[in-house]
Amino acid sequence: MKDVELLERITMNPNVMVGKPVIRGTRLTVEFILNLLAHGVSAAEILEEYDGLTPEDIQACFLFASRSIDNMDFMPLAA
């Protein structure tokens, strides 16, 4: 699937989840999905829990996040 097609799966609407990026047709934010993955929940577990979600939706979350931080400058995190 092309990047454009993946990114079309992510939408932002000020009336849905206070404008945070969500997976199209859901109220699942990119942040929520990535946080689940970061805390050890597998993609298979997420897909099982949320009917209608696809592997491409999770892939779109990764792509959206990587594009979002692409040209940012970062300060080191405190130890």
N, CA, C and O atoms as a DFTB+ gen file, in Angstrom:
316 C
 N C O
     1  1       0.849      -1.174       0.000
     2  2       0.000       0.000       0.000
     3  2       0.899       1.244       0.000
     4  3       1.890       1.302       0.729
     5  1       0.555       2.207      -0.799
     6  2       1.350       3.432      -0.910
     7  2       1.151       4.314       0.318
     8  3       0.130       4.241       1.001
     9  1       2.164       5.158       0.582
    10  2       2.107       6.063       1.732
    11  2       0.848       6.926       1.724
    12  3       0.215       7.114       2.762
    13  1       0.492       7.444       0.567
    14  2      -0.688       8.313       0.469
    15  2      -1.944       7.564       0.900
    16  3      -2.786       8.107       1.616
    17  1      -2.061       6.329       0.464
    18  2      -3.225       5.524       0.830
    19  2      -3.259       5.235       2.327
    20  3      -4.322       5.248       2.946
    21  1      -2.093       4.976       2.900
    22  2      -2.035       4.747       4.345
    23  2      -2.419       6.012       5.110
    24  3      -3.217       5.959       6.046
    25  1      -1.855       7.133       4.712
    26  2      -2.123       8.383       5.429
    27  2      -3.577       8.831       5.306
    28  3      -4.070       9.562       6.164
    29  1      -4.261       8.407       4.260
    30  2      -5.686       8.723       4.130
    31  2      -6.525       8.024       5.194
    32  3      -7.678       8.395       5.417
    33  1      -5.961       7.025       5.846
    34  2      -6.654       6.310       6.919
    35  2      -6.664       7.113       8.217
    36  3      -7.421       6.796       9.135
    37  1      -5.836       8.140       8.299
    38  2      -5.745       8.981       9.494
    39  2      -6.438      10.311       9.207
    40  3      -6.153      10.966       8.205
    41  1      -7.341      10.696      10.086
    42  2      -8.055      11.962       9.907
    43  2      -7.948      12.811      11.162
    44  3      -7.662      12.314      12.252
    45  1      -8.182      14.094      10.983
    46  2      -8.226      15.031      12.101
    47  2      -9.436      15.921      11.929
    48  3      -9.633      16.531      10.878
    49  1     -10.240      15.987      12.969
    50  2     -11.452      16.783      12.951
    51  2     -11.599      17.390      14.342
    52  3     -11.612      16.659      15.333
    53  1     -11.711      18.719      14.431
    54  2     -11.809      19.338      15.752
    55  2     -12.991      18.843      16.580
    56  3     -13.004      19.009      17.800
    57  1     -13.983      18.236      15.928
    58  2     -15.145      17.726      16.637
    59  2     -15.023      16.261      17.073
    60  3     -15.925      15.718      17.712
    61  1     -13.904      15.636      16.721
    62  2     -13.677      14.236      17.092
    63  2     -12.392      14.152      17.898
    64  3     -11.318      14.491      17.402
    65  1     -12.501      13.703      19.132
    66  2     -11.345      13.530      20.014
    67  2     -10.492      14.807      20.103
    68  3      -9.262      14.754      20.125
    69  1     -11.171      15.932      20.151
    70  2     -10.540      17.261      20.305
    71  2      -9.503      17.523      19.212
    72  3      -8.508      18.210      19.441
    73  1      -9.746      16.969      18.024
    74  2      -8.871      17.246      16.890
    75  2      -7.634      16.379      16.790
    76  3      -6.828      16.557      15.876
    77  1      -7.464      15.435      17.721
    78  2      -6.302      14.550      17.633
    79  2      -6.441      13.655      16.402
    80  3      -7.557      13.359      15.976
    81  1      -5.312      13.223      15.827
    82  2      -5.392      12.313      14.683
    83  2      -5.977      10.967      15.102
    84  3      -5.534      10.359      16.076
    85  1      -6.972      10.518      14.357
    86  2      -7.646       9.253      14.641
    87  2      -7.667       8.384      13.388
    88  3      -7.498       8.870      12.270
    89  1      -7.877       7.104      13.600
    90  2      -8.065       6.194      12.480
    91  2      -9.461       6.450      11.918
    92  3     -10.452       6.435      12.647
    93  1      -9.516       6.681      10.627
    94  2     -10.779       7.020       9.950
    95  2     -11.907       6.082      10.358
    96  3     -11.750       4.861      10.373
    97  1     -13.045       6.681      10.688
    98  2     -14.228       5.911      11.035
    99  2     -14.242       5.401      12.465
   100  3     -15.139       4.651      12.852
   101  1     -13.241       5.808      13.259
   102  2     -13.183       5.363      14.650
   103  2     -12.932       6.575      15.550
   104  3     -12.776       7.700      15.076
   105  1     -12.896       6.319      16.832
   106  2     -12.473       7.317      17.802
   107  2     -11.161       6.868      18.444
   108  3     -10.824       7.285      19.552
   109  1     -10.430       6.016      17.735
   110  2      -9.145       5.517      18.205
   111  2      -8.047       6.448      17.711
   112  3      -7.827       6.584      16.508
   113  1      -7.360       7.089      18.656
   114  2      -6.309       8.023      18.257
   115  2      -5.034       7.276      17.899
   116  3      -4.786       6.166      18.372
   117  1      -4.240       7.906      17.061
   118  2      -2.913       7.387      16.731
   119  2      -2.119       7.223      18.025
   120  3      -1.452       6.210      18.233
   121  1      -2.199       8.219      18.878
   122  2      -1.493       8.193      20.164
   123  2      -1.879       6.955      20.981
   124  3      -1.008       6.293      21.546
   125  1      -3.161       6.643      21.048
   126  2      -3.644       5.501      21.820
   127  2      -3.076       4.196      21.277
   128  3      -2.587       3.362      22.038
   129  1      -3.142       4.020      19.962
   130  2      -2.651       2.785      19.343
   131  2      -1.154       2.638      19.567
   132  3      -0.688       1.556      19.926
   133  1      -0.391       3.710      19.361
   134  2       1.056       3.634      19.559
   135  2       1.406       3.381      21.020
   136  3       2.370       2.674      21.316
   137  1       0.633       3.952      21.926
   138  2       0.862       3.733      23.352
   139  2       0.615       2.266      23.722
   140  3       1.372       1.686      24.501
   141  1      -0.435       1.671      23.168
   142  2      -0.674       0.246      23.408
   143  2       0.522      -0.583      22.943
   144  3       1.004      -1.454      23.667
   145  1       0.990      -0.307      21.741
   146  2       2.129      -1.047      21.194
   147  2       3.386      -0.830      22.035
   148  3       4.144      -1.769      22.276
   149  1       3.603       0.395      22.478
   150  2       4.777       0.711      23.291
   151  2       4.762      -0.020      24.629
   152  3       5.812      -0.270      25.221
   153  1       3.573      -0.360      25.098
   154  2       3.446      -1.046      26.383
   155  2       3.274      -2.562      26.236
   156  3       2.850      -3.249      27.165
   157  1       3.611      -3.057      25.060
   158  2       3.691      -4.496      24.880
   159  2       2.470      -5.199      24.331
   160  3       2.477      -6.421      24.181
   161  1       1.420      -4.452      24.027
   162  2       0.251      -5.077      23.408
   163  2       0.603      -5.345      21.942
   164  3       1.099      -4.458      21.248
   165  1       0.353      -6.539      21.488
   166  2       0.706      -6.876      20.104
   167  2      -0.344      -6.320      19.134
   168  3      -1.485      -6.041      19.501
   169  1       0.091      -6.177      17.901
   170  2      -0.839      -5.725      16.861
   171  2      -2.002      -6.708      16.745
   172  3      -3.146      -6.299      16.546
   173  1      -1.710      -7.999      16.869
   174  2      -2.769      -9.015      16.783
   175  2      -3.790      -8.830      17.899
   176  3      -4.992      -8.975      17.674
   177  1      -3.320      -8.512      19.095
   178  2      -4.238      -8.290      20.222
   179  2      -5.110      -7.063      19.988
   180  3      -6.301      -7.071      20.299
   181  1      -4.514      -6.011      19.441
   182  2      -5.271      -4.785      19.147
   183  2      -6.341      -5.088      18.105
   184  3      -7.493      -4.682      18.257
   185  1      -5.966      -5.793      17.059
   186  2      -6.914      -6.119      15.992
   187  2      -8.048      -7.002      16.502
   188  3      -9.189      -6.882      16.056
   189  1      -7.729      -7.875      17.425
   190  2      -8.755      -8.750      18.007
   191  2      -9.723      -7.952      18.883
   192  3     -10.922      -8.233      18.906
   193  1      -9.205      -6.971      19.590
   194  2     -10.017      -6.187      20.530
   195  2     -10.919      -5.179      19.822
   196  3     -12.035      -4.927      20.278
   197  1     -10.460      -4.604      18.726
   198  2     -11.191      -3.530      18.051
   199  2     -11.659      -3.994      16.668
   200  3     -10.909      -3.963      15.692
   201  1     -12.906      -4.419      16.618
   202  2     -13.488      -4.893      15.361
   203  2     -13.402      -3.815      14.289
   204  3     -13.609      -2.631      14.556
   205  1     -13.099      -4.241      13.095
   206  2     -13.048      -3.314      11.972
   207  2     -11.680      -2.702      11.743
   208  3     -11.411      -2.168      10.667
   209  1     -10.811      -2.774      12.744
   210  2      -9.453      -2.260      12.589
   211  2      -8.664      -3.249      11.735
   212  3      -8.861      -4.460      11.833
   213  1      -7.775      -2.727      10.903
   214  2      -6.995      -3.583      10.007
   215  2      -5.503      -3.404      10.272
   216  3      -5.094      -2.423      10.893
   217  1      -4.693      -4.346       9.805
   218  2      -3.243      -4.175       9.927
   219  2      -2.763      -2.883       9.263
   220  3      -1.813      -2.253       9.728
   221  1      -3.421      -2.501       8.185
   222  2      -3.041      -1.261       7.493
   223  2      -3.321      -0.032       8.365
   224  3      -2.607       0.966       8.266
   225  1      -4.340      -0.093       9.207
   226  2      -4.616       1.018      10.125
   227  2      -3.460       1.193      11.107
   228  3      -3.049       2.316      11.395
   229  1      -2.945       0.090      11.612
   230  2      -1.814       0.169      12.536
   231  2      -0.571       0.655      11.802
   232  3       0.188       1.467      12.330
   233  1      -0.367       0.169      10.613
   234  2       0.749       0.627       9.783
   235  2       0.632       2.134       9.524
   236  3       1.633       2.850       9.535
   237  1      -0.580       2.602       9.295
   238  2      -0.815       4.033       9.061
   239  2      -0.447       4.854      10.288
   240  3       0.066       5.965      10.156
   241  1      -0.700       4.322      11.478
   242  2      -0.318       5.029      12.708
   243  2       1.191       5.218      12.776
   244  3       1.672       6.301      13.107
   245  1       1.938       4.161      12.461
   246  2       3.397       4.266      12.448
   247  2       3.867       5.299      11.429
   248  3       4.726       6.129      11.728
   249  1       3.305       5.243      10.235
   250  2       3.714       6.174       9.186
   251  2       3.379       7.609       9.573
   252  3       4.196       8.511       9.388
   253  1       2.178       7.823      10.109
   254  2       1.780       9.164      10.528
   255  2       2.742       9.698      11.588
   256  3       3.174      10.848      11.516
   257  1       3.072       8.866      12.563
   258  2       3.981       9.295      13.626
   259  2       5.368       9.615      13.075
   260  3       5.974      10.616      13.456
   261  1       5.866       8.772      12.187
   262  2       7.201       9.028      11.642
   263  2       7.234      10.291      10.797
   264  3       8.211      11.039      10.834
   265  1       6.183      10.530      10.043
   266  2       6.114      11.765       9.256
   267  2       5.972      12.994      10.162
   268  3       6.485      14.067       9.846
   269  1       5.279      12.830      11.276
   270  2       5.041      13.946      12.187
   271  2       6.325      14.432      12.849
   272  3       6.452      15.615      13.162
   273  1       7.272      13.532      13.063
   274  2       8.507      13.930      13.737
   275  2       9.684      14.071      12.783
   276  3      10.811      14.302      13.219
   277  1       9.436      13.936      11.515
   278  2      10.487      13.925      10.494
   279  2      11.422      15.124      10.558
   280  3      12.638      14.936      10.525
   281  1      10.922      16.321      10.647
   282  2      11.767      17.510      10.590
   283  2      11.783      18.300      11.900
   284  3      11.873      19.528      11.902
   285  1      11.696      17.574      13.002
   286  2      11.680      18.242      14.289
   287  2      13.067      18.189      14.925
   288  3      13.836      17.252      14.708
   289  1      13.363      19.214      15.712
   290  2      14.571      19.210      16.530
   291  2      14.186      18.752      17.924
   292  3      13.109      19.081      18.420
   293  1      15.070      17.991      18.554
   294  2      14.755      17.438      19.862
   295  2      15.800      17.830      20.886
   296  3      16.983      17.975      20.579
   297  1      15.330      17.996      22.104
   298  2      16.208      18.211      23.243
   299  2      16.400      16.840      23.895
   300  3      15.476      16.027      23.901
   301  1      17.598      16.574      24.448
   302  2      17.780      15.293      25.140
   303  2      16.817      15.176      26.322
   304  3      16.541      16.156      27.014
   305  1      16.315      13.967      26.538
   306  2      15.436      13.723      27.681
   307  2      16.290      13.640      28.935
   308  3      17.422      13.158      28.896
   309  1      15.744      14.110      30.041
   310  2      16.457      14.048      31.312
   311  2      16.639      12.594      31.724
   312  3      15.774      11.752      31.482
   313  1      17.754      12.321      32.336
   314  2      18.054      10.937      32.777
   315  2      17.259      10.578      34.006
   316  3      17.380       9.464      34.516
